[in-house]
Amino acid sequence: MNKHRLHTPGPTPIPPEVAAAMAQPLDYHRTDLFRAIVREVEENARYVIGTTADVAILASTGTGALECAVVNLFSQGDKVVAVQSGKFGERWVEIARAYGLEVVVIDLEWGQSVDPVVVKRTLNEHPDAKAVLSTLCETSTGALHDIRALGRIVRAKDRLLVTDAVSALGADELRMDEWLVDAVVSCSQKGLMTPPGIGLCALGERALEASKSSTLPKYYFDFEKYRANLEKETTPFTPAISLWYGLHAALKMMRDEGIDNVFARHARMGEASRSAAKALGLLLFPQHPANTLTSIRLPEGVDGRALLKRIRGEYGFVFAGGQDHLAGKIVRIAHLGWMDDFDMIASIAALERGLNDIGFHAPLGAGVAAAQSSLASPS
């Protein structure tokens, strides 16, 4: 018998408290009881994002939240700068172009993080650009972008900074208001420890001002509808009620832990995981790794597909592989959300055994020992 252990960067494991909350009988969503849930979910979502801004809670995945940001902030023909360093940077570009925006692409090699100086130079070259579309953690590669630095640069140029925090919210540090980020989008099934189906879109004051002149078509994703209903502690359309119950419980867990402690826990696991990979003689794939997941470049001759199949089939651990041209070449091990030190250590043990099973000599115990040493070190 193997236990099923989910270590993908979405979906992520669900805490028992969240599962229990979702199992409760459905109630009508236009009641005082549900209005209290709306109020508390909104308050705790703001807390996790680090903002006083309104947060639209959508019945969608993270991609819907990205689309919500685009259709509320821009008009057809507007120019934006997009940082493209992986699959989800590409998604910003695809959504913007689908709505008729002119996109200036900062095209980076997968695994690289954007140099803020390049963003500044690009904005200087395109003074008519209205915004920069960025990611916090590029999930397809595990690369972290310096959103704090981008916030200062973009604000100094009086443009908008719109950030995809889909995978990294509640894992890698993000402080929307303090870091001068104008809009943040995310979703439920990653650091927020809830099944897929809820998107989040937060628009700050400058973003709200820009939304007043947006002429892109929108109905379900019209942010003003969500704002108007939040004032009445309700939603403009039928919410995903069971998922709201789960998100309500998950956000309360995060608030009780404290967001700084949440960030510290993920930083500790991320450092230990990276130490383990190096101890096994493996190379990290991203230039600047996120704490959301550890992305490892597989040695020449190691079949990543066979490795993932073996680890899942024999040991019950589910890791993610590479996307597009990285398929079979990297392995991505998530340590976000409802994870602790020993979940991370167990995943390293499974990686060691899986590598040996398919013919790559990884010194058994070396990665686990390195992780244990890292975790035992004073923080």
N, C-alpha and C positions, 0 to 999 in steps of 0.2 A: 504493500500500500504506500502510495506517495501522497502527501498533502499538496494541494495546489497553492503555489506561492507566486503572487503576481508582482513582478518587478519591472513593469513597463511604464513609460512616462505618460500614461493615460490609456485606459482607465487604471486606477490604483485601488488598493484594498480599501474596503469599507469597514469602519469601526462598528462593533456591535451596537453601540448607542445609536448610530445613524441607521443601521439596518432595522433596529427595533422601532425607531421613529417612523420610518417609511411603511412599516407593517401595520400601523394603526389604521382603523377604519377611516375612509374618506369622509370629509365634512364639506358642507357648502362653503365656497370661498368668499361669499359676501356676508360674513358674520363677524361679530365682535371678536370671537376667538381667532379667526384667521387674520383679522386686521392686526391683532397683537403680534402674530407671527410675521406679517409683512413689516411691521415697525421694527421688530428685533432683528430680522434678517438684514434689513437696510442699514440699521445702526452698526451691526457687526461686520457687514461687508465694507462699509466705510472704514471701520477700524483696521481691517486686514489690508485694505488697499492703501491706507494712510491718507485719507482725504475727508474733507467736509462736503464734497460734491454729492449730488444725487447719483444713485446707481440704478440703472434699468436692469431688472432681472427678467430675462427672456426665456421662453420655452424654445431653446435652440442649443446647438453646440457652440464651440468657440468661434467657428467660422461665421456663424450668424452674428455674433458680437462684433467681429471685424467689419462685416457688412453694415451693421448698425452704425458704427462710427463713421464709415465712409459716406453713407447716404445722408447723414445728419450734418456733416461738416462742410461738404463741398457742392459745387455745381459743375455741370458738364463743361469741359474745357479747362477747368482749373488745373494748375500745375502743382505736383507734389514730388518730393524726393523720397525714394524708398530704399532702405538698406536691405539688400538681398544677399544672404549668406547661407542659404539653405532652403529647404522645402517651404518653410512658413514665411520667410521673407518673400519668397516667390508668390505666396498666396496674397500678400498685401498688393503686389504688383498686378496680379490677375484680377482681383476684385476692383481695384482702382480703374484698370483699363476697361473692365466690363461696364463701368458706369461712365465711360467717356472722358476720364481724366487723362491729362498728359503726365506721364511718369518719367522722371529722371532717375535712373537706376544706379545706385552705387553697388556694383556687382563684385562681390568678394568670392574668393575660393572657399568652398565649403570647409568649415572648421575654423575659419578666421573670424576675428572680431573686428568691428569697424574702428578705425582710428578717428577719434573726434575731430582731429584737424582736417580730415578728408570731408567730413560733413560740413564743417565751417567753410572750407574752400568751395564746396559744391553750392552752398547757399549764396556765397559771394558771386558765383558764376551764373546763378539763376535767381536774381532778386525778385522775380515775380512768383516764385514758388510759395505756396501758402502753408505748407506743412512738411514735416519729416515723419515718415511711417517707419517704425522700428520694432524690433523684438527685444525682450529682456533676455530670455534664454531661447536660442534657436534649437528647438527640440530635436530636429533631425540630425544635429551634430553634437549637441551638448555645449555649444559655445555661448559664453556670456558676453553681453554688450554693456558698455559703461553708460547706463541711462542717466546717472547723475551728471556726468560730464556733458552729455548731449543736451540735458535740460538747460544748463547754463548757456550753452552756445545758441540753442534754438531760441531761447527767451531773449537773449541779447539782440537777435536778428528780428524779433517781433514776429516770429512764425509760431505755428502750433507743433507740439511734439505729441504724437499719437503712438502709444506703446502696446504691443501685443505681449501680455503677461499670462498667456493661456496656460503654459506649463509651469511657469515659475512662481505664480502668485502663491504666497504662503510657503515658499521654499527658499528662493533667493531673495535677498533684501530688495524691497521696493517701498518708497515713501513718496507717493504721488505728489502731494502738495509741496513738501519740503524740497523735492528734487525738480520742481517746476515742470512737471509732466501735465499736459493739458487734457489728455484722454487716456484711459486704460481700459483694455478689454481682457476678459478671461472667461473661464467656464468651470463647471462643477467637478469634473471627473479626474482632476489631477491633485494639486495640493489641497483642494477643498474637500476631498475625501467623500464625495457623493457620486452616484452613478451619472453617466452622460445624460444630457438633456436640458441643462440650464446654462445660459450664457449671461455674462455680466458686462455692462458697458457704463463706465463712469465718465462724465463730461464735466470738467471744471468751468470756472466762470468765463475764461477766454474762449473755450470751446463752445459754450452756450451762446456767447455773443456771435461767434462765427455761424452757428446753426441758424440764426435768424435770417441770414441771407442765402442759405442753401436752397437750391431749386431741384436737386435730384429727387426722383420719384420715391415715395416711401409711404407706407401705410402701417403694416404691422410693426416695422422698425422705427416708427416716428417717435423720437425721444421725448418730444413735448407731451405726447399722450401719457408716457410713463411718469414724467414729472408731475403732471396735473393729477394723476391718480395717486401718486405717493403722498401728496398733500392730504388726501383722504384715507391714507393707509390702506390702499387697495391696488388692484392691477387693472389695466385697460382691457385685457382679454383674459380668458380662462387660463390660470396658471397651471403648471405641472404640479398638482397639489402634493402628491406623495414625495416628489423630489424636493419640494419646498420644506416638507417636514424633515427630510434628511439633511438638507442644507442648513436649516435652522439649528439642528443638533450639532452638526459639524462646526459651524461658525462659533457656537457657544463653547465647544471644546477648545478651539483655538484661542478664544478670548480668555478662557480660564487659564490656559497655559501661558499666555502672554506672548505677543507677537515677537518681541525680542528673543524670548526663549525658543520660539518656533524657528526663527532664523538661525539661532545658535545651534540648535539640534541638527538642522540640515547642513550647516557648515561643518560640524563635527563629523557627520556621516560622509560628507563629500570628501573631506580631507583623508579620512581613513580609507575610503574606497580607492582614491587615487594612489595612496601609499601602497595599497595591496597590489594594484596593477603593476606598479613599478617594481615591486619585489618579485613579481613573477616574470620579469623581463619583458613586459609588454609596454607599448607606447600609448600614451593618451592621444586621442584624435584632435580635440580642439586646442587652439592656441591659448585661450583663457577659459578653462572649464567652469561650468556652472555647478552649483550644489544640488540642482534638481536631479541630475543624472550623471553617471560616469560613462563616457563614450570612449571605447578602446579600439585602437587600430589592430587588426588581427595580423599575425605574422604571415609572410609569404607561404603559400601552400596550405594554410588552414582554411577550410571551407566553413564560412560563417553560418550558412544554412544548415549544414550537417551538425555543427556545434549546438545551435539553438534547438534543433530537433532532438538531439541526444539529451541535453540538459532538461528539456521539458518532459520527454518521454520517460527517462530513467529516474530523474530526481524531482520532477514536479515544479521546477522553477521556470517561470515564463519571462524571458528577456526579450528585448526588441533588437532587430537587426538594422542594417543600413537601408536607406531608401534610395531609389533611382540608381545612379551609378555607384553608390556605396553598398548596394545589396551584396551580402556575403563577405564584405570587407571590414566591417566594424560590428561590434556588439555594444548595445546600449543597456546599461543596468540602472534602473531608476531607484532612488532612495528618497522618495518624497511622500508627503501626506502622512498616513497612519503607519509610520515606520519608526523603528528604534535601532539602537546600536546592534542588537543581536540579529535582527532581520538582515542588516547589511552584512554582518560577518557570515551568516549562513549563505548568502548569495555568493560571496567570494569562495567559500568552500565548494559550492556547486560548480562555479566557473573552473576552479582547479581540477576537479574530477572530470568535468566534461572535456576540457582540453586534453587531458591524458587519455581519455577514452578514445578520442579520434586521432591519437598519434602524436600530439605535440607534448613534449616533456615540460610540464610545469611542476616545479618542486612542491609536492604536496605539503601544505601547512605554511609555506613561506608567505603567501598572501594573507592568510588568516592571522599569522603572527604579526605581520606589519600593521594590519588593521587594528589588532588588539593593542599593540604598542602605541599607535596613534591615539586611540580612544582613551588609553590610560594616562596619557600625558596631560598635565595641568592645562586647562583652557586659558 
